[in-house]
Amino acid sequence: MSSFPKPDARAKAVVASLAAVAALVALMVWRPEGILSVVLALVCVLLGMVAGVTVTSARQARAGGVPAEDWPAPSGVDAETLEALDLRAVRNLRASGGYGVDADTLEAIDPRAVRQQRAPHGLSDR
């Protein structure tokens, strides 16, 4: 076990951003030739990415994040069904009936009829 305390995400972000700025200043002032300039540029980009990730980590830790238990359950509708649904037709069904569309109504919608409704003159919207 180590006697040093583990730094939090904010401290890591500050150190990484200061190191990225130092690498960028060294690259701009020193102007090395060849592969050394490429290595310094890559180190600068890497340190910038580390700083960004640690800042995001600190924000999520402060906000508490979203536990997996609170995520909504999948609806059971596959991608092809969602692609075939016409949003205007669904809105019309909702407005005309005065009720929300339930799963039975979504299953009853024929994707071929929706496609024909989308292309009234034989032209596709895709």
ZIFEN-V175405 format. One record per helix or strand of 2 or more residues. SS is the DSSP state (helix for helix, strand for strand). FROM is the first residue (numbers start at 1). LEN is the number of residues. If there is no record, write none. Layout:
SS | FROM | LEN
SS | FROM | LEN
//
This chain:
helix | 9 | 22
helix | 35 | 29
helix | 68 | 3
helix | 79 | 6
helix | 87 | 11
helix | 103 | 6
helix | 111 | 8
//
